[in-house]
């Protein structure tokens, strides 16, 4: 950020005045002494301007301090409840990445000029101390990739849950329905977004040439910046001019040339000498003149070439586990499960709910206690790393899986060992390593999700086979936390989804008895709308189960 022109002029004039005095000849002529009175009058005027500027800057910093302090006093009383809202989480990431940076370095230009003429003053030294403290914490602050990821998370939630951007800006989660709007969910804690917040989301979309999203978010940014009547805050990354610039080109790219021209004219009102915008205006006018008037373009979400089941996946996520027609199947039932009169389960049967027959999916209620869930999360936290997906023989991060995960060995904790024994008791399978993988604990991020995938390996080069115990025969997934909205497990081809049920566990077979993968197990972790989702996965392999799950006489089964 640059120093205000008046402050810069004051400093330059002061330098010139001091240089004139350095000659040391003023005292030799009263005419020169009288001229010094005029010089001081100018200095007084410049000093007044400088004081006003410094007071305004200080007022801006005090306002920022009050805003952030209020958030910590009111909003962050319960950190889990606050950051469970993606809007709160996004604004926190954005504030720590860019707003604090802009405030802490807001007067860098003034200090550079001042140090030309004098030794560091106490105020400059204090600002230097603030920057030193900020730089000490910098390694713990969000990076630019965190800001981009948080913005993409908001756009993902917008798409999957059909959320209106205009409602999100006001802190509400609503979608259009029957000519009106309905609440998708109503979080206990929420925040509204600023014009600068919307600008950064729109800019992330713009940089990816995703003009479907950039238009919607930049429209809100421009509206909010206009409503602020040109007021600018030192923590802001963007301005009305920036938003107009990006929005005009976004509309041009979506075919709305007439509106792009209108926005460019508005931008020239603020920046009349902008050569690039002048060229754009000339180009837009030529296009309109040659093609005739063009109506408004209709924004259409781009298709997906890699996610062919996107429509089914998003519909299942939107229902959040409510498919009454599916659950009217008379073959589905609930019972107190003892797994063929297992001695342990006879004393304490597990509440089982059969959710699907093809694929066979079961839900076990109250599979673990609150204390066990908390213990698992506590043990996993130090080892959490970005979740990866299989890429040939290697593993890599991907935008279609947003979470962090850690692996816990059974010997590391009595809680993990107890869970392993309980899983074995309920499934009747051998889950000891290497026949069962170590317990994977997963924590989802802002709009965290895992798009449709198979748990079993579909390629012989998959890292799944590194254990040399065959493919992943079955999945046992434990819900370690509850969520307020979203986060369902959607079975795409089976056409149903399972909502998050705290302390419950879900189990399904990935392979047929003949060892072939069951395509009906294609499933996804829907984006978490509101909440902090934790799950624990136990993948059980083929080897070691020869007598627990025998092959069928029917080779096709």
Secondary structure, 3 states (H helix, E strand, C coil): CCCCHHHHHHHHHHHHHHHHHHCCCHHHCHHHHHHHHHHHHHHHHHHHHHHHHHHHHHHHHHHHHHHHHHHHHHHHHCHHHHHCEHHHHHHHHHHHHHHHHHHHCCCHHHHHHHCCCCCCCHHHHHHHHHHHHHHHHHHHCCCHHHHHHHHHHHHHHHHHCCCCHHHHHCCCEEEEECCEEEEEECCCCCCCCCHHHHHHHHHHHHHCCCHHHHHHHHHHHHHHHHHCCCCCCCCCCCCHHHHHHHHHHHHHHCCCHHHHHHHHHHHHHHCCCCHHHHHHHHHHHHHHHHHCCCCCCCCCCCCCCCCCCHHHHHHHHHHCCCCCCHHHCCCCCEEEECCCCCHHHHHCCEEEEEEEECCEEEEEECCCCHHHHHHHHHHHHCCCEECCEEECCEEECECCECEEEEEECHHHCHHHHHHHHHHHHHHCCCCCCCCECCEEEEEECCCCCEEEECCCCCCCCCHHHHHCCCCEEEEEEEECCCEEEECCEEECCCCEEECCCCCCEEEEECECCCCCECHHHCEEECCEEEECCEEEEEEEECCCCCCCCCCCCCCCC
